[in-house]
Structures are given as C-alpha cells and as structure tokens.
Amino acid sequence: MVLKTIAMGFLFGNGSYLRDGWNVLDFLVVVMGYVSLLSPSNLTAIRAFRAMRPLRTINRVKGMKVLVNTMIDSLPLLLDVFLLCAFTFFLFSLVAVQLFAGVLKNRCGTPDFSGAFNVTLASSSSSNIGVGGSGLDALAAGTVVLANVSYEVPDDQSEDMCSGPLSSEVVWYLVDGKPVAEPGSKYAGRHCNGGTYCAPYGNPYDGLVSYDNILWSWLTIFQHITLSGWSDVMYMVMDAVNYWVWIFYVGLIIFGAFFMVNLALAVLAVNFSMEEEAEEEEEEEEQHARERQQQLQEQEKREEEVLKTSAHRSAGQRSLGAAAMGIVRLGAGGISTTSRLIAALKARRRAGGDDEDAALAGSDPPPDLGRLRRLVWPVAVSKGLELTTAALILINTVVMCINWYGMPYKVEQVTNYINYVLTVYFAVDVTVRLTAFGFARFFRVGMNVFDFIVVVLSLVEMIVDLLPSVAGVGPLSVLRAFRLLRIFRLARHWRELNALLTGMFKSVQASIMLVALMLLFLFVAALVGMQLFGYR
C-alpha cells in the first residue's frame, strides 16, 4: 500500500491511490487492522473488520474483480427489481391475509376432563355461555353438561391442522356417567379423526408462520419465494381450509420464485456481459498502447542510427538519410498492420481448435508422417469408421437398457460379453486415431480427450470384471456406471448435442470464479461471525 501511494499519489490528481474503489477497500482494511492492534480495549467491531482482509484478494484476481464490478454496477437496476418484487409480495400477502388469517391456529387435540365440572343447561341460551356453541341446539334444558374441558395437542410441530369440529362448538354431556360429545357444525377443511377435536393452539413453528397480519404474511410469502418449505405450509393450509388453496400457492411460486427472482439474474447477466466486454476493450487498448510505445522506441533508435550515419556525409547524402527515415516510419506502420493480422489469425485458430479433428476428414496425410501413420490415416479419417462407431454406441446403450434386477445368469453373461466386444472396439478406434494424428494433434481436441478417458475407464472396468479375485466387489463395480459416458461420444456426430455440451463446459469454466467468489464471501462471513458471536 505504501509503495502504491508513493508511486500514484495519495488523494489528489487523476489516477491517485484513493481514486480507485478497490484501493479504498485495501486502505480501510489495513488501517483498521493497525487500529485493532493499537486499541487497548480491542473492540469487537474492530476485530470483526480485520476479517475483511481476505477481500483484498478480489482486486488481485481478474475474474473475481469482474464479478464484483458487475454486482456493483447492477445495483441501480437491482433496486428497481427489488421494488417490483416487494410490491408483488405485498399483493400476495394482502390476498393471503384476506383468505387465511387465523386458519393455522387450530390443531387436533385430545379432550382432557381433569379440570371439568358439571353444569345444568338453563332454558335461556344466553345463560349457557362457556359450555359450548352450536351443539347446544341439540340438547334440551336441564341437561347436565361438562364445562371447562381442555384439549391436549401433541406438540407445536404437529401438522394436524384442522377446521372442525371446533372444540369451542363441542358440548360434552354425561350418558351413564361417561362424557359424550355433541360436535355441532361441520366445516370445509380437514376434520379431526374420531376422539380428537379442533382446538386452538397457536401458529406453527413457534408462531413464525402465519397470515394473521400483513407483516407476518409478507415474511411468510418471502419464505415461500425462497422455496424453503413452501409445500409443507401449503399442505397445512389445505388441511385448515380446503383443497383448492393450491391455486394460490402454485401461482405464487410460478410468478414469484420462477419469474420475479429471475429478473435479478437477468440484470446480472446483462451487466456481466457488458463488464466483460469493457475489460476486453481495456486490455486491447493497453496492448495497442504497449505496441505503439515499442514501435516508437524502435523508430527513435532507427532515426538516431540514420542521423549518426548522415552526420558524416555530405548535404546530398543527408537528403538520402531523410528519405531513409521516411522509409523507417512507413516500415513501422507496416509492422503494426502485420502484428494485427497475426493476432487475428491466432484468434481464429483458437476459436476453431475444437473443429480441427472434424476438418481432417477426407484430407490427405501430412508429408512428414511415418509409414505406419500413413497407412492408418485413411482409416482414421474415413466416414465409415465414424458411422460404425456411432452405430455401436447406440447398440451399447440398448444393451445397457436390457439389464434389470434379478435377470437370469445367461442373459447377464451375454450382455457382459457384448460389452467386452464393444469395449475392445472402442479401444481400437481410439488407438487408430491416436496413431494417425499423433499425441499432440489428438489431445488438442477436447472430444478426443473425453474419448480417451472413457475408453481407459471401460478397459479398467472390463479387467476388474474378468479377474475372479475382485469381480463383484462393491466399490469396484461402480466403474460400470462409466459405460453411460459412451453415449456422450455421439456429440461428435450430432451437431446440436455437441453445441449444447460445448456450451455447458464453457459455462462450467466461467462459473469457477463465481464459485470461488462465493466461497470467499462465506469464509469472510464465517470469520466475522466468529469475531462477533464466537464463544458466546
């Protein structure tokens, strides 16, 4: 940091140290680290800031820097997406409050008569408050009923949501000294099983999931959008209300989780492409600047040499020296044009590297090949070998589909022998192409590397299967699963599949930095958590 400050300047002037946001991050991390060492109280907040030191690596790794710049540049558009998502969640929350407020409070409970006492029904219903609800309509005045009946629910996590018969509507009366229930009205949702009744208990998960007001409803909707346990809550509401609530939840997941959230990903993807293009343009400008600087230096050297030579000549000869300097300048421009042409040819060669093997089909062997390689070259690039390999890959896939649990021993042996023959053929195919193209040209193509790995694994699996001492061993038999990889060799002959697989592999390569950045943030968060909450 000190060296950069001396070289670039601290604050004032273009290109100074603190004019770059990444340098500001480095400066704060370093300064807070020294403050934490000098502070006698060793404040927890300052110690937590020291955990930010690993973030300095972002400025040193180009891929991570591009990703972080993308997220920073995307903040204005992400704010718009956030506001749209918040408004959408608010609408769904409002609908949920209107439809499902209070429905998750009831559970199926077992009646407990330990605290109950007898009450005689009066002729007036207003005098019977506290002993039942609609079930009183079926009982005559003077009937002895039980009041203060409680209900036991197994636990808070019980998913036995219900809508009836409600315990507040149930009237208990004595028949031959035994309590008998008069349930009262029925309800549309799930009914409790015999011997249990729908009693008020509270919202599930310690009251954290509910639609009782707009705030709790918004929080619950947000949980659903994250796809964390949304189906469990949907089943609870279906038990408490009715079957058709799935329409609300499916609409919420499709519109919220699959559409609204992906808007943020789209914003990040667009900005990432723009940031990557900007980085490439900046690199090209720097490269051109270095080339121009180098050319100017070479031109100055040539001019100095010409001037030194012309200083010892006559005036007429000096004019020739001036003409020579003009030729030198023209030559510098030609060098620049030639370098750009060579760079374009190299880029084209890199872009078409994976198609090199396919372009060899039907071509004549290079003149520098040995006798053996010239003999196998026509076979390696022939259309017949390509079609035969594709057909045998399909046959291999069909043979693998024949296997089933409990298949007869003879059928198993036949499929194994067919697999051995196909494995030998694929090994010969790779050997022929490897001999014809040579190691350098063969392994230059990614699909050839894939073929080689699959064939080697298949040969290992065949050898293991043929050895009596290790045949059938559990950990080794897993090699049979690698037979499935052979079907991906069809990508060589199937353009659409080849393009799809190529895109997938390139995406994996591009996501390595994203995974590394995510791990870095997780590591920093873990360090901050240890400093703030560790040993407490």
C-alpha positions as CSV (number, residue, x, y, z in Angstrom):
1,M,0.0,0.0,0.0
2,V,2.8,2.4,0.9
3,L,4.6,1.7,-2.4
4,K,1.4,2.3,-4.4
5,T,0.8,5.6,-2.5
6,I,4.3,6.8,-3.3
7,A,4.0,5.8,-7.0
8,M,0.4,7.0,-7.6
9,G,-0.1,9.8,-5.2
10,F,-2.4,9.6,-2.2
11,L,-5.6,11.5,-3.0
12,F,-5.2,14.5,-5.3
13,G,-4.7,14.1,-9.0
14,N,-6.0,11.8,-11.6
15,G,-5.1,8.2,-11.0
16,S,-4.2,8.7,-7.4
17,Y,-4.4,5.8,-4.9
18,L,-7.7,6.6,-3.2
19,R,-9.4,7.5,-6.5
20,D,-9.9,3.7,-7.1
21,G,-12.6,2.0,-5.0
22,W,-10.5,-1.2,-4.7
23,N,-7.6,0.7,-3.2
24,V,-10.1,2.3,-0.8
25,L,-11.0,-1.2,0.4
26,D,-7.4,-2.1,0.8
27,F,-6.7,1.1,2.7
28,L,-9.6,0.6,5.1
29,V,-8.7,-3.0,5.8
30,V,-5.0,-2.2,6.5
31,V,-5.8,0.9,8.6
32,M,-8.4,-0.9,10.7
33,G,-6.0,-3.8,11.2
34,Y,-3.5,-1.4,12.8
35,V,-6.2,0.3,14.8
36,S,-7.2,-3.0,16.3
37,L,-3.6,-3.7,17.3
38,L,-3.1,-0.3,18.9
39,S,-6.5,-0.1,20.6
40,P,-6.3,-1.1,24.3
41,S,-9.9,-2.1,24.5
42,N,-9.6,-4.4,21.4
43,L,-13.2,-3.6,20.4
44,T,-15.2,-6.5,18.9
45,A,-16.4,-4.4,15.9
46,I,-12.7,-3.5,15.1
47,R,-11.7,-7.2,15.4
48,A,-14.6,-8.1,13.1
49,F,-13.2,-5.6,10.5
50,R,-10.0,-7.5,10.4
51,A,-11.9,-10.4,9.0
52,M,-12.3,-8.4,5.8
53,R,-8.7,-8.9,4.9
54,P,-9.4,-11.8,2.5
55,L,-11.5,-9.4,0.4
56,R,-8.2,-7.8,-0.7
57,T,-7.7,-10.9,-2.9
58,I,-10.6,-9.8,-5.1
59,N,-8.5,-6.9,-6.5
60,R,-5.7,-9.4,-7.4
61,V,-7.9,-11.9,-9.3
62,K,-9.3,-10.6,-12.5
63,G,-12.3,-13.0,-12.7
64,M,-13.5,-12.1,-9.2
65,K,-13.0,-8.4,-9.8
66,V,-15.2,-8.6,-12.9
67,L,-17.9,-10.3,-10.9
68,V,-17.8,-7.8,-8.1
69,N,-17.8,-4.9,-10.5
70,T,-20.8,-6.5,-12.2
71,M,-22.8,-6.6,-8.9
72,I,-21.8,-3.0,-8.1
73,D,-22.8,-1.7,-11.5
74,S,-26.1,-3.7,-11.3
75,L,-27.2,-2.1,-8.1
76,P,-29.5,0.7,-9.7
77,L,-31.3,-1.9,-11.8
78,L,-31.4,-4.4,-9.0
79,L,-33.1,-1.7,-6.8
80,D,-35.9,-1.4,-9.4
81,V,-36.2,-5.2,-9.4
82,F,-36.3,-5.3,-5.6
83,L,-39.1,-2.7,-5.5
84,L,-41.1,-4.6,-8.1
85,C,-40.6,-7.8,-6.1
86,A,-41.6,-6.1,-2.8
87,F,-44.8,-4.8,-4.4
88,T,-45.6,-8.2,-5.8
89,F,-45.0,-9.8,-2.4
90,F,-47.2,-7.2,-0.8
91,L,-50.1,-8.0,-3.1
92,F,-49.8,-11.8,-2.4
93,S,-49.5,-11.0,1.3
94,L,-52.7,-8.9,1.2
95,V,-54.6,-11.7,-0.5
96,A,-53.2,-14.3,2.0
97,V,-54.4,-12.1,4.9
98,Q,-57.9,-11.9,3.5
99,L,-58.1,-15.7,2.8
100,F,-56.0,-17.4,5.5
101,A,-55.9,-15.1,8.6
102,G,-56.1,-17.3,11.7
103,V,-56.6,-20.6,9.9
104,L,-53.3,-22.1,11.1
105,K,-54.1,-21.7,14.8
106,N,-56.1,-24.9,15.3
107,R,-54.8,-28.4,15.9
108,C,-56.5,-31.8,16.5
109,G,-56.4,-32.3,20.3
110,T,-57.5,-35.0,22.7
111,P,-60.1,-33.9,25.4
112,D,-58.9,-33.7,29.0
113,F,-61.6,-33.8,31.7
114,S,-59.4,-33.4,34.7
115,G,-60.5,-29.8,35.3
116,A,-64.1,-30.2,34.1
117,F,-67.2,-29.8,36.2
118,N,-71.0,-30.3,35.8
119,V,-73.3,-27.6,34.6
120,T,-77.1,-27.9,34.1
121,L,-78.3,-26.2,30.9
122,A,-80.7,-23.3,31.5
123,S,-83.7,-22.6,29.4
124,S,-82.2,-19.4,28.0
125,S,-79.2,-19.8,25.6
126,S,-77.7,-16.6,27.0
127,S,-77.2,-18.3,30.3
128,N,-75.2,-21.2,28.8
129,I,-72.2,-19.2,27.7
130,G,-68.9,-21.0,28.3
131,V,-70.3,-24.6,28.0
132,G,-70.5,-25.0,24.2
133,G,-71.5,-23.5,20.9
134,S,-73.9,-24.7,18.2
135,G,-74.0,-28.1,19.8
136,L,-76.3,-26.7,22.5
137,D,-79.2,-26.6,19.9
138,A,-79.5,-30.3,20.0
139,L,-79.8,-30.5,23.8
140,A,-82.8,-29.8,26.0
141,A,-82.9,-27.5,29.0
142,G,-82.0,-29.3,32.2
143,T,-79.3,-31.5,30.6
144,V,-76.2,-31.9,32.7
145,V,-73.1,-31.0,30.6
146,L,-69.4,-30.6,31.3
147,A,-67.8,-27.2,31.4
148,N,-64.1,-26.2,31.4
149,V,-63.0,-29.2,29.2
150,S,-59.4,-28.7,27.9
151,Y,-57.7,-30.3,24.9
152,E,-54.1,-31.6,24.6
153,V,-52.2,-31.1,21.4
154,P,-49.1,-33.3,20.8
155,D,-46.6,-30.6,20.0
156,D,-46.1,-27.3,18.2
157,Q,-44.7,-29.0,15.1
158,S,-47.7,-31.2,14.7
159,E,-49.1,-30.8,11.2
160,D,-52.6,-31.9,12.1
161,M,-54.2,-28.7,11.0
162,C,-58.0,-28.8,11.0
163,S,-61.2,-26.7,10.6
164,G,-63.6,-28.8,12.6
165,P,-65.3,-29.9,14.6
166,L,-64.2,-26.9,16.7
167,S,-63.7,-27.5,20.4
168,S,-65.5,-24.3,21.1
169,E,-68.6,-25.7,19.4
170,V,-68.4,-29.1,21.1
171,V,-70.8,-29.8,24.0
172,W,-70.0,-32.6,26.4
173,Y,-72.8,-34.2,28.4
174,L,-73.0,-37.3,30.6
175,V,-74.6,-40.6,29.5
176,D,-74.4,-43.3,32.1
177,G,-71.6,-41.3,33.8
178,K,-69.5,-41.1,30.6
179,P,-68.9,-37.9,28.6
180,V,-70.4,-37.9,25.2
181,A,-69.7,-35.1,22.6
182,E,-72.2,-33.2,20.5
183,P,-69.9,-31.7,17.8
184,G,-72.1,-29.0,16.4
185,S,-71.4,-27.7,12.8
186,K,-69.1,-29.2,10.2
187,Y,-66.5,-27.2,8.3
188,A,-65.0,-27.3,4.8
189,G,-61.4,-28.2,5.8
190,R,-59.9,-31.3,7.3
191,H,-61.9,-32.9,10.0
192,C,-60.2,-34.4,13.0
193,N,-60.3,-38.1,13.5
194,G,-62.5,-39.9,15.9
195,G,-61.7,-39.0,19.5
196,T,-59.9,-35.7,18.7
197,Y,-61.3,-32.2,18.2
198,C,-60.1,-29.0,16.6
199,A,-58.7,-26.9,19.4
200,P,-57.0,-23.5,19.4
201,Y,-53.3,-23.9,19.9
202,G,-51.3,-21.3,18.0
203,N,-49.5,-20.8,14.7
204,P,-46.9,-23.5,13.7
205,Y,-43.2,-23.3,14.1
206,D,-43.4,-21.3,17.4
207,G,-45.8,-18.8,15.7
208,L,-43.3,-17.8,13.0
209,V,-45.6,-19.0,10.1
210,S,-48.9,-17.2,9.8
211,Y,-51.1,-14.9,7.7
212,D,-52.7,-13.1,10.7
213,N,-51.4,-9.6,9.7
214,I,-49.7,-8.0,6.7
215,L,-46.2,-8.1,8.3
216,W,-46.2,-11.8,9.2
217,S,-47.9,-12.6,5.9
218,W,-45.2,-10.7,4.0
219,L,-42.5,-12.6,5.8
220,T,-44.2,-16.0,5.2
221,I,-44.6,-15.1,1.5
222,F,-40.9,-14.3,1.3
223,Q,-40.1,-17.7,2.8
224,H,-42.3,-19.3,0.1
225,I,-40.4,-17.3,-2.6
226,T,-37.1,-18.9,-1.4
227,L,-38.7,-22.3,-2.0
228,S,-37.9,-23.2,1.6
229,G,-40.7,-25.5,3.0
230,W,-43.5,-23.8,1.0
231,S,-45.2,-27.1,0.2
232,D,-45.4,-28.0,3.9
233,V,-47.2,-24.8,4.7
234,M,-49.5,-25.3,1.6
235,Y,-50.5,-28.7,3.0
236,M,-51.2,-27.2,6.4
237,V,-53.5,-24.5,4.8
238,M,-55.2,-27.2,2.7
239,D,-56.0,-29.1,5.9
240,A,-57.3,-26.0,7.6
241,V,-59.3,-24.5,4.7
242,N,-59.8,-26.8,1.7
243,Y,-58.1,-28.5,-1.3
244,W,-58.3,-25.6,-3.7
245,V,-55.8,-23.3,-2.0
246,W,-53.1,-25.0,-4.2
247,I,-54.1,-22.5,-6.9
248,F,-52.8,-19.6,-4.7
249,Y,-49.6,-21.3,-3.9
250,V,-48.8,-22.6,-7.4
251,G,-49.4,-19.1,-8.8
252,L,-47.2,-17.6,-6.1
253,I,-44.3,-20.0,-6.9
254,I,-44.5,-19.7,-10.7
255,F,-44.9,-15.9,-10.7
256,G,-42.7,-15.1,-7.7
257,A,-39.9,-17.7,-7.5
258,F,-39.6,-18.6,-11.2
259,F,-40.3,-15.2,-12.8
260,M,-39.6,-12.3,-10.4
261,V,-36.4,-13.6,-8.9
262,N,-35.0,-14.5,-12.3
263,L,-35.3,-10.8,-13.2
264,A,-32.4,-10.1,-10.9
265,L,-30.4,-12.9,-12.6
266,A,-31.2,-11.4,-16.0
267,V,-29.9,-8.0,-14.8
268,L,-26.7,-9.5,-13.5
269,A,-26.2,-11.5,-16.7
270,V,-26.5,-8.4,-18.9
271,N,-24.2,-6.3,-16.8
272,F,-21.7,-9.2,-16.6
273,S,-21.5,-9.3,-20.4
274,M,-21.1,-5.5,-20.6
275,E,-18.4,-5.6,-17.9
276,E,-16.6,-8.4,-19.6
277,E,-16.6,-6.6,-22.9
278,A,-15.3,-3.4,-21.2
279,E,-12.5,-5.4,-19.6
280,E,-11.6,-6.9,-23.0
281,E,-11.6,-3.5,-24.7
282,E,-9.4,-2.1,-21.9
283,E,-6.9,-4.9,-22.3
284,E,-6.9,-4.4,-26.1
285,E,-6.2,-0.7,-25.6
286,E,-3.4,-1.4,-23.2
287,Q,-1.9,-3.9,-25.6
288,H,-2.1,-1.4,-28.5
289,A,-0.5,1.3,-26.3
290,R,2.3,-1.1,-25.5
291,E,2.8,-1.9,-29.1
292,R,2.8,1.8,-30.1
293,Q,5.3,2.6,-27.4
294,Q,7.5,-0.2,-28.5
295,Q,7.3,0.9,-32.2
296,L,8.1,4.5,-31.3
297,Q,11.1,3.3,-29.3
298,E,12.3,1.2,-32.3
299,Q,11.6,4.1,-34.6
300,E,13.6,6.5,-32.5
301,K,16.5,4.1,-32.4
302,R,16.5,3.8,-36.2
303,E,16.3,7.6,-36.6
304,E,19.3,8.0,-34.2
305,E,21.3,5.5,-36.2
306,V,20.4,7.2,-39.5
307,L,21.3,10.6,-38.1
308,K,24.6,9.4,-36.8
309,T,25.4,7.9,-40.2
310,S,24.3,11.0,-42.1
311,A,26.3,13.3,-39.8
312,H,29.5,12.2,-41.5
313,R,28.1,12.6,-45.1
314,S,27.6,15.5,-47.4
315,A,24.5,17.5,-47.8
316,G,23.3,15.4,-50.7
317,Q,23.8,12.3,-48.7
318,R,21.8,13.8,-45.8
319,S,18.8,14.1,-48.0
320,L,19.1,10.4,-48.6
321,G,19.2,10.0,-44.8
322,A,15.9,11.9,-44.5
323,A,14.4,9.7,-47.2
324,A,15.6,6.7,-45.3
325,M,13.9,8.0,-42.1
326,G,10.7,8.2,-44.0
327,I,11.0,4.6,-45.1
328,V,11.6,3.7,-41.5
329,R,8.4,5.4,-40.5
330,L,6.5,3.6,-43.2
331,G,8.0,0.3,-42.0
332,A,6.8,0.9,-38.5
333,G,3.2,1.2,-39.8
334,G,3.7,-2.0,-41.7
335,I,4.9,-3.7,-38.6
336,S,1.7,-2.6,-36.8
337,T,-0.5,-3.9,-39.6
338,T,1.3,-7.2,-39.7
339,S,1.1,-7.7,-35.9
340,R,-2.7,-7.1,-36.0
341,L,-3.0,-9.6,-38.9
342,I,-1.0,-12.3,-36.9
343,A,-3.2,-11.7,-33.8
344,A,-6.4,-12.2,-35.8
345,L,-5.1,-15.4,-37.3
346,K,-4.1,-16.7,-33.9
347,A,-7.6,-15.8,-32.5
348,R,-9.2,-17.6,-35.5
349,R,-7.1,-20.7,-34.8
350,R,-8.0,-20.7,-31.2
351,A,-11.7,-20.4,-32.0
352,G,-11.6,-23.3,-34.5
353,G,-9.4,-25.6,-32.4
354,D,-12.1,-28.0,-31.5
355,D,-13.2,-28.5,-35.1
356,E,-9.7,-29.4,-36.2
357,D,-10.3,-33.1,-35.9
358,A,-13.5,-32.9,-38.0
359,A,-11.7,-30.9,-40.6
360,L,-9.2,-33.6,-41.1
361,A,-11.9,-36.0,-42.6
362,G,-11.2,-36.6,-46.3
363,S,-7.9,-34.8,-46.2
364,D,-4.5,-36.1,-47.3
365,P,-2.0,-37.1,-44.7
366,P,0.8,-34.6,-44.0
367,P,4.0,-35.4,-45.9
368,D,6.1,-35.8,-42.7
369,L,4.2,-38.8,-41.4
370,G,5.9,-42.2,-40.9
371,R,4.9,-45.3,-42.8
372,L,2.6,-46.7,-40.2
373,R,0.8,-43.4,-39.6
374,R,0.3,-43.0,-43.4
375,L,-1.2,-46.5,-43.5
376,V,-3.8,-45.9,-40.8
377,W,-4.6,-42.3,-41.7
378,P,-7.3,-43.1,-44.3
379,V,-9.0,-45.4,-41.8
380,A,-8.9,-42.8,-39.0
381,V,-10.5,-40.0,-41.2
382,S,-12.9,-42.3,-43.0
383,K,-16.7,-41.7,-42.9
384,G,-17.2,-45.5,-42.4
385,L,-15.3,-45.5,-39.1
386,E,-17.3,-42.6,-37.9
387,L,-20.7,-44.1,-38.8
388,T,-19.7,-47.6,-37.4
389,T,-18.6,-46.0,-34.1
390,A,-21.9,-44.1,-33.8
391,A,-24.0,-47.2,-34.5
392,L,-22.1,-49.3,-31.9
393,I,-22.6,-46.6,-29.3
394,L,-26.3,-46.8,-29.9
395,I,-26.1,-50.7,-29.6
396,N,-24.1,-50.3,-26.4
397,T,-26.8,-48.1,-25.0
398,V,-29.6,-50.6,-25.9
399,V,-27.6,-53.4,-24.3
400,M,-27.3,-51.4,-21.1
401,C,-31.1,-50.9,-21.1
402,I,-31.6,-54.7,-21.1
403,N,-30.3,-55.1,-17.6
404,W,-32.8,-55.5,-14.7
405,Y,-32.7,-56.7,-11.2
406,G,-33.0,-60.5,-10.9
407,M,-32.1,-61.1,-14.6
408,P,-31.1,-64.7,-15.5
409,Y,-27.4,-65.5,-15.3
410,K,-27.2,-66.4,-19.0
411,V,-28.7,-63.1,-20.1
412,E,-26.3,-61.3,-17.8
413,Q,-23.3,-63.2,-19.3
414,V,-24.5,-62.4,-22.9
415,T,-24.7,-58.7,-22.1
416,N,-21.3,-58.8,-20.4
417,Y,-19.7,-60.4,-23.5
418,I,-21.3,-57.9,-25.8
419,N,-19.9,-55.1,-23.6
420,Y,-16.4,-56.6,-23.7
421,V,-16.5,-56.7,-27.5
422,L,-17.7,-53.1,-27.7
423,T,-15.1,-52.0,-25.3
424,V,-12.3,-53.6,-27.4
425,Y,-13.7,-52.0,-30.5
426,F,-13.8,-48.5,-28.9
427,A,-10.2,-49.1,-27.7
428,V,-9.1,-50.0,-31.2
429,D,-10.9,-46.9,-32.5
430,V,-9.0,-44.6,-30.2
431,T,-5.7,-46.4,-30.9
432,V,-6.2,-45.9,-34.6
433,R,-6.9,-42.2,-34.4
434,L,-4.1,-41.7,-31.8
435,T,-1.6,-43.4,-34.1
436,A,-2.7,-41.4,-37.2
437,F,-3.0,-38.0,-35.6
438,G,-0.2,-38.3,-33.1
439,F,-0.3,-37.3,-29.4
440,A,-0.1,-33.5,-29.9
441,R,-2.8,-33.3,-32.5
442,F,-5.1,-35.9,-30.9
443,F,-5.1,-34.4,-27.4
444,R,-5.5,-30.9,-28.8
445,V,-9.2,-31.6,-29.3
446,G,-11.4,-31.8,-26.2
447,M,-13.7,-34.5,-27.5
448,N,-10.7,-36.8,-28.2
449,V,-9.6,-36.4,-24.6
450,F,-13.1,-37.3,-23.5
451,D,-13.0,-40.4,-25.7
452,F,-9.6,-41.5,-24.3
453,I,-10.8,-41.1,-20.7
454,V,-14.0,-43.1,-21.3
455,V,-12.1,-45.9,-23.1
456,V,-9.5,-46.2,-20.3
457,L,-12.2,-46.4,-17.6
458,S,-14.0,-49.0,-19.7
459,L,-10.9,-51.1,-20.0
460,V,-10.3,-50.9,-16.3
461,E,-13.9,-52.0,-15.6
462,M,-13.5,-54.9,-18.0
463,I,-10.3,-56.1,-16.5
464,V,-11.7,-55.8,-13.0
465,D,-14.8,-57.8,-14.1
466,L,-12.7,-60.6,-15.6
467,L,-10.5,-61.0,-12.6
468,P,-12.0,-63.6,-10.2
469,S,-10.4,-62.2,-7.1
470,V,-12.0,-58.7,-7.5
471,A,-15.1,-59.4,-9.6
472,G,-18.3,-58.2,-8.0
473,V,-16.6,-56.1,-5.4
474,G,-18.9,-53.2,-4.4
475,P,-16.5,-50.3,-4.7
476,L,-15.0,-51.6,-8.0
477,S,-18.4,-52.4,-9.6
478,V,-19.2,-48.7,-9.6
479,L,-16.9,-48.5,-12.7
480,R,-19.7,-50.0,-14.7
481,A,-21.6,-46.7,-14.4
482,F,-18.9,-45.1,-16.6
483,R,-20.3,-47.1,-19.5
484,L,-23.0,-44.5,-19.6
485,L,-20.5,-41.9,-20.7
486,R,-20.1,-43.6,-24.0
487,I,-23.4,-42.1,-25.2
488,F,-21.8,-38.6,-25.0
489,R,-19.5,-39.6,-27.8
490,L,-22.4,-39.1,-30.1
491,A,-21.8,-35.4,-29.7
492,R,-19.0,-35.8,-32.2
493,H,-21.6,-36.9,-34.8
494,W,-24.6,-34.9,-33.5
495,R,-24.1,-31.1,-34.1
496,E,-26.9,-29.9,-31.8
497,L,-25.7,-32.1,-28.9
498,N,-22.1,-31.1,-29.5
499,A,-23.1,-27.4,-29.3
500,L,-25.1,-28.0,-26.1
501,L,-22.3,-29.9,-24.4
502,T,-19.7,-27.3,-25.5
503,G,-21.9,-24.5,-24.0
504,M,-22.2,-26.5,-20.8
505,F,-18.5,-27.0,-20.4
506,K,-17.8,-23.3,-21.2
507,S,-20.4,-22.3,-18.6
508,V,-18.7,-24.6,-16.0
509,Q,-15.3,-22.9,-16.8
510,A,-16.8,-19.4,-16.5
511,S,-18.5,-20.3,-13.2
512,I,-15.3,-21.3,-11.5
513,M,-14.6,-17.7,-10.5
514,L,-18.2,-17.3,-9.3
515,V,-17.9,-20.3,-7.0
516,A,-14.5,-19.1,-5.8
517,L,-16.1,-15.6,-5.0
518,M,-18.9,-17.3,-3.2
519,L,-16.5,-19.4,-1.1
520,L,-14.5,-16.2,-0.3
521,F,-17.6,-14.4,0.9
522,L,-18.7,-17.4,3.0
523,F,-15.2,-17.5,4.5
524,V,-15.3,-13.8,5.4
525,A,-18.8,-14.2,6.9
526,A,-17.6,-17.1,9.0
527,L,-14.7,-15.0,10.3
528,V,-16.9,-12.1,11.1
529,G,-19.4,-14.4,12.9
530,M,-16.5,-15.8,15.0
531,Q,-15.4,-12.4,15.9
532,L,-18.9,-11.1,16.8
533,F,-20.6,-14.2,18.2
534,G,-17.9,-16.8,18.9
535,Y,-17.7,-18.4,22.4
536,R,-21.0,-16.9,23.5
